[in-house]
Amino acid sequence: MTTREKLIIALDVPTTDDARRLIAKIGDAGAFYKIGYQLMPIGGIELARELGEAGKKIFLDFKFHDIGATVERGVRSVARLGGDYLTVHAEPDVLKGAVAGRGDDARLKILAVTVLTSLSQASLARCGIDMKLEDLVLKRAEFAAEAGADGVIASAREARAIRARFGAALSIVTPGVRPAGAAHDDQKRVVTPADAIRAGADRLVVGRPVIAAADPAQAARAIQTEIAAAS
């Protein structure tokens, strides 16, 4: 895994044309891109194919959540895109379906979403969940490991505990990463790129600090430099 590949740039922009312009600005500084809900219904699938053909890695942040059989069929269809990562919610039946749908595809990795980085302990309480946030993350990571998923989406604040319990069995992909001094926006459990890597994260997902920068390529390189120093 190269340092460039440890940074996943989130293409959280309004249109695929905006995304293509952004990708052109980032150039060689970008090796791994995330496509989520914002682009998925308006050409994101086609963009994913384009990125794959251009030799880029693709993170399909679709967060599948349905009965296992439906998820299995959906993942089987997604696997045809040639993506590298696909997110599903960390529930046993969902995970079982996703792993079955992925089958023997050697490229597509299934990542289980544990607890969104926009949530706090108070957020869980409002949903009627009394479990300590870190314990819930670990429980959902356990579901992922038992189902044969490849990794988890988790805040770096829980990454150390995940790594301690599961070792190298699960990859850890961490969103909610902000360089020092950057605005936190709607994120709650935020860490810097260096702290996330030191905590055990394998790859970092970064959106606004790169895509809203005056020079997105330079912003991406600065984060990669920080990742390299902490690795």
C-alpha positions in Angstrom: 0.0 0.0 0.0 1.5 3.3 -1.0 1.1 6.5 1.0 -1.0 8.0 -1.8 -3.4 5.0 -1.5 -3.8 5.6 2.3 -5.7 8.8 1.5 -9.2 8.3 0.1 -10.5 11.5 -1.3 -14.3 11.9 -0.9 -15.9 13.2 -4.0 -18.7 14.9 -2.1 -19.6 17.4 -4.8 -22.9 18.2 -6.5 -22.3 16.7 -10.0 -20.1 14.3 -11.8 -18.8 17.1 -13.9 -17.7 18.8 -10.7 -16.1 15.6 -9.7 -14.2 15.2 -13.0 -12.9 18.8 -12.8 -11.8 18.1 -9.2 -10.0 14.9 -10.2 -8.2 16.7 -13.0 -7.0 19.4 -10.5 -5.8 16.7 -8.0 -4.0 14.8 -10.8 -1.3 12.4 -9.6 -1.9 13.3 -6.0 -5.1 11.3 -6.0 -5.0 7.5 -6.1 -8.1 6.5 -4.2 -11.6 8.1 -4.5 -14.9 7.7 -2.6 -18.2 7.9 -4.4 -21.2 8.2 -2.0 -24.9 9.0 -2.0 -24.5 12.5 -3.5 -23.1 11.2 -6.8 -24.5 7.6 -6.9 -27.9 8.5 -8.4 -26.6 11.1 -10.9 -23.9 9.3 -12.7 -21.7 8.1 -9.9 -21.8 4.5 -11.1 -20.4 5.5 -14.5 -17.8 7.7 -12.9 -16.7 4.7 -10.8 -16.1 2.8 -14.0 -14.1 5.7 -15.5 -11.9 5.9 -12.4 -11.3 2.1 -12.5 -10.3 2.3 -16.2 -8.0 5.2 -15.3 -6.2 3.0 -12.8 -7.6 4.6 -9.7 -8.9 2.8 -6.6 -12.6 3.1 -5.9 -14.5 3.3 -2.6 -18.2 2.8 -3.1 -19.7 4.3 0.1 -23.2 2.9 -0.4 -23.9 1.7 3.1 -26.2 -1.1 2.1 -28.8 -1.9 4.8 -31.6 -4.4 4.1 -32.5 -8.0 4.6 -29.6 -10.3 3.9 -30.9 -11.7 0.6 -31.5 -8.3 -0.8 -28.0 -7.1 0.2 -26.5 -10.2 -1.4 -28.1 -9.5 -4.7 -27.1 -5.8 -4.5 -23.5 -6.6 -3.7 -23.4 -9.1 -6.5 -24.4 -6.3 -8.9 -22.0 -3.8 -7.4 -19.1 -6.3 -7.8 -19.4 -5.9 -11.6 -18.2 -2.3 -11.2 -14.7 -3.3 -10.3 -14.6 -1.4 -7.0 -12.2 -1.9 -4.2 -14.3 -1.1 -1.1 -18.0 -1.3 -0.4 -19.7 -0.2 2.8 -22.6 -2.0 4.5 -24.1 -1.6 7.9 -22.7 -3.7 10.6 -25.6 -6.1 11.3 -25.1 -9.8 11.2 -27.7 -10.6 8.5 -26.5 -7.6 6.3 -22.9 -8.7 6.6 -23.6 -12.3 5.8 -25.5 -11.2 2.7 -22.7 -8.9 1.6 -20.0 -11.4 2.0 -22.1 -14.0 0.1 -22.7 -11.5 -2.7 -19.1 -10.6 -3.0 -18.3 -14.3 -3.4 -14.8 -15.0 -4.6 -14.2 -11.5 -6.0 -10.6 -10.9 -5.0 -10.8 -7.2 -5.4 -14.0 -6.0 -3.7 -13.6 -5.6 0.1 -16.6 -5.4 2.4 -16.4 -2.8 5.1 -18.8 -2.7 8.0 -20.0 0.8 9.2 -19.7 0.7 13.0 -20.8 4.1 14.4 -20.9 7.2 12.2 -18.3 9.8 13.1 -21.0 12.4 13.2 -22.5 10.7 16.3 -21.7 11.1 19.9 -22.7 9.3 23.1 -25.5 11.7 23.5 -26.7 10.9 19.9 -26.8 7.2 20.8 -28.8 8.0 23.9 -31.4 9.9 21.9 -31.8 6.7 19.8 -32.4 4.6 22.9 -28.9 3.0 22.8 -27.4 2.9 26.3 -24.2 1.0 25.4 -21.0 2.9 25.7 -20.0 4.2 22.2 -16.7 2.4 22.1 -18.3 -0.9 23.3 -20.9 -0.6 20.5 -18.1 0.0 17.9 -16.3 -3.1 19.2 -19.5 -5.2 19.1 -20.2 -4.2 15.5 -16.5 -4.9 14.6 -17.0 -8.3 16.1 -20.0 -8.9 13.9 -17.8 -7.9 10.9 -15.1 -10.4 11.8 -17.5 -13.2 12.4 -19.2 -12.7 9.1 -15.9 -12.7 7.2 -16.0 -9.0 6.2 -12.6 -7.4 5.4 -12.7 -4.3 7.6 -14.6 -1.6 9.4 -15.4 2.1 9.1 -14.6 3.6 12.4 -13.4 6.7 14.1 -9.7 6.8 15.0 -10.8 7.3 18.5 -11.9 3.7 18.5 -9.2 2.4 16.1 -6.7 1.6 18.8 -9.3 -0.6 20.7 -10.3 -2.3 17.4 -6.6 -3.0 16.5 -5.9 -4.3 20.0 -8.8 -6.8 19.8 -8.7 -7.9 16.2 -5.1 -7.3 15.2 -4.6 -7.4 11.4 -7.8 -9.4 10.9 -9.8 -6.2 10.1 -8.7 -3.2 8.0 -9.7 0.1 9.6 -10.8 2.9 7.4 -11.3 6.2 9.2 -13.5 9.1 8.2 -13.9 12.3 10.3 -10.3 13.2 9.7 -9.3 16.9 9.8 -5.8 18.5 9.6 -5.0 20.6 12.6 -6.8 23.9 12.5 -9.5 22.8 10.0 -13.2 23.2 10.7 -14.9 20.1 12.1 -18.2 20.8 10.3 -20.7 18.1 11.2 -18.2 15.7 12.5 -18.0 14.9 16.3 -15.2 12.4 16.8 -12.5 14.1 14.9 -8.7 13.5 14.8 -5.8 14.7 12.7 -4.3 12.5 10.0 -1.2 11.7 12.0 -3.2 10.8 15.1 -5.5 8.5 13.1 -2.5 6.6 11.6 -0.8 6.3 15.0 -4.1 4.9 16.4 -4.1 2.1 13.9 -6.1 3.3 10.9 -5.0 1.8 7.6 -6.6 4.4 5.3 -8.2 7.8 5.9 -11.2 9.3 4.2 -11.0 13.1 3.7 -13.4 15.3 1.9 -13.8 19.0 2.6 -10.2 19.7 3.6 -9.1 18.6 0.1 -12.0 19.3 -2.2 -12.7 22.8 -0.8 -9.0 23.8 -0.8 -7.8 26.5 -3.1 -5.2 24.0 -4.3 -6.7 20.5 -3.9 -3.6 18.7 -5.1 -1.4 20.5 -2.6 -3.9 19.8 0.2 -3.9 16.1 -0.7 -0.1 16.0 -0.7 0.1 17.8 2.6 -2.1 15.1 4.2 -0.1 12.3 2.5 3.1 13.9 4.0 1.5 13.8 7.4 0.5 10.2 6.9 4.0 9.2 5.8 5.5 10.8 8.9 3.2 9.0 11.2 3.4 5.6 9.5 
